[in-house]
Amino acid sequence: MALPLSGVRVLELGNYIAAPTAARMPADFGAEVIKVERPETGDELRNWRLYSGTTSMLYRTINRNKKSIVLDLRTEQGRQDVIDLAAECDIVLENFRPGTLEKWGISPEVLSAANPELIITRISAFGQTGPMSQRPGFAAVAEAYGGFRNLVGDPDRPPVRVGVSIGDSIAGLYAAFGSVMALFQRQTRRAAQAPEEQSPLPLAQRSIDVALNESILSMMESLIPDYLAYGVERERTGGRMEGIAPSNAYQCNDGHSIIIAGNGDAIFQRYMDTIDRADLGADPDLASNAGRWRRREELDAAISAWTGLHSREQALTILDAAGVPSGPIYTAADIVADEQYAARNMIQHFPVDTGGEEPTEVGFVGVVPVIGDVSLPIRSVGPDLGEHTREVLSTLLGRTDDEMG
């Protein structure tokens, strides 16, 4: 299959999760992504959740389909290499603290001078402007500022964190979308102009500014309008979603819990018939979601009483036959064994060095979204540190072996 972003080249000056996630997406769809890493240690993600070997599966996952080169940005040569590489790229992605590129002498203005059509995408905690722009901050802080952390957990306990770096990943998605959006604008603008009329867009229109806290805030649905329109401050609701019922996790008699989302008006009555509570299904006060939310404790008790009589498999079989949305709460082992994921090539296996005498066969999550029937194949998992330094510098910049040392 011809990959949609073949021919696009991205220079990633990223570390940790946000910018590397943003660069992974074009890499998945055919772009050549050149990841710049510091000497000796590389991206710190190489050591996060590292149980054996020298490179974590987290790094291998987020940096798949990329090339790794080592440049020392503390040196004049390293900074010049970045400028020269930017001249050969379509997009530069970075997630340093605002002002860092400027301090190093590789500001957007310098990079744009080398490549007047370059798209520059910057990810930071609070954005490149505003009174908080210079403050450092990881996704955990941004999730709190964006209103997300306040809604996660049980109402009688302090807020908790979800088990993945969701703030970084959402910011990465926005950065990838912004980068491709700018690329599309550049291409359509070229197509609409005669060759003699073509000129690059101003730098401001080629600059994508992604803030972690704003990325989270944008996912908070009607949090702000509800507050300003009705004076409603949303609260933590545990396994529920405020204002939506019945939708929760329910325990079965084999110790497993399942998710049942029977909150649709058309679904609710047959849901109640299925759990032998036709009386609730016929109750006019429960015909609308607002009424069901008011009586959520009663409904959850009735549903829990029913699931407690069945195993997970039995309950899900009955609910599926009745057309009630439900599903198991999967672990990693469940996902690896699942037929649906397998049918769409969503777990792809590669031999990976995990520190033993022989490589280990490791499964990695496939490419999303699917084009056609199944996931595109992953071309390579995250590279070894500096694996492509000589290839990239010699091919793109014409550096000789002597110049590269």
C-alpha positions, 0 to 999 in steps of 0.5 A: 500500500502507498503510505499517505505521508511518503515523501514527508520528512520530520525532524524530531527534537523531542524527549519523553512522550508528547513530541515523540507521540506526535512524530510517531503518527506521521512515521506510522503513515510513511513519513521519514522521521529523524529523531535527534537524541543526546549523546550517551543517554539519549531520550530519557524514555529509554530507561522508563519502565526498563525491566531488563536490557538497555531500552524500554518497551515504552521507548520502542513503542512510541518511537517506532518507524523512526530513525535515531541520530545522536547530536550534541546540541551543546556544541556549535556543530550539533546546532549547525547540524540541526539547522542544516537538517531543518533545511531538508525537512518539512516539519520540526517537532519539539517539546523543550521548555519555551526559550530553550531553542532560542537559548541554543541559537536554533530558534524558529526564526533561525530554522525558518531562515534556513527553510522558509517553508518549514512547519514548526510545531512546539509542545510545552506545558502552558504554551509559548505565550502568556504569564505561565509560558516559562513555567516547567510542567509535566502532563501530571501538572497539566492534567490538574490545570486542565480540570481533568484530575479533579474528575478522576476517582471516587467522590469521598477520596482525593483525585487520582491519576489514570494509568497512562500519560494521557495528557502527553498523548492527547497533546501529541495527537493535537501536535500531529494534527496541527502539523499535518493541517499546516502541511495540507495548507502549504500543499493546497496553497501551492496548488492554487498559485501560479509558480511565479506567485508562490511565496512562503507563508509568514512564520506565525502561520507555520507555527503550531503551538500546543499546550499540555493544559489546553489539550486536556481542557479541550477534552473536558466536554461541557465542563466550562459551559455547564459552570457558566450557564448553570453554576454546576461544578462537576464532581468525581463520580467513581466508575460513573459518568456524571449525569449518565445512568446506568453506566458503571462496572459491575462485579460477577460471581467469579470475581471479574467485573464487567462494564455495562452501558445501558444509559440510552433511552431506547436500550434501558427498557430491554436492559431492565427486562434482561435483568428481570427488573421489568418494573424499573423499565416500566417506571415513567420516572426512569424513562429519561436519563435525568430521572435515572441519574437521580436514582442511580444508586437504586439502579446500580444495586439492581444491576449488581444483584443480577451480575452477582448471580452470573459469571462474566461469560454468562452475563456478557452472553445474555447482555449481548443477545439482548443488544445491551452494550457491555464488555469485559475489563481487559488486562494485557493478557486478555488483549493479546489473546483477543480475536478481534484485535488479532483479526485487525492486525492490532498486535504485531510481533517483532524480535527485540533485545531484552537483555537475554542471550537471544531476542524475545518475540514481543507484540506491539500495538498496531497502527491506528487508524486502520486504512483498508481492512487491517492495521498497517504493518509497523516497519520497525520498533524504536531504534537503538541510540544513534542507529542512523546517525551516519546514514542521515548525516551522510545522505542528507548533509553530505558529511564524510566519515572524517567529519562525523568522527 
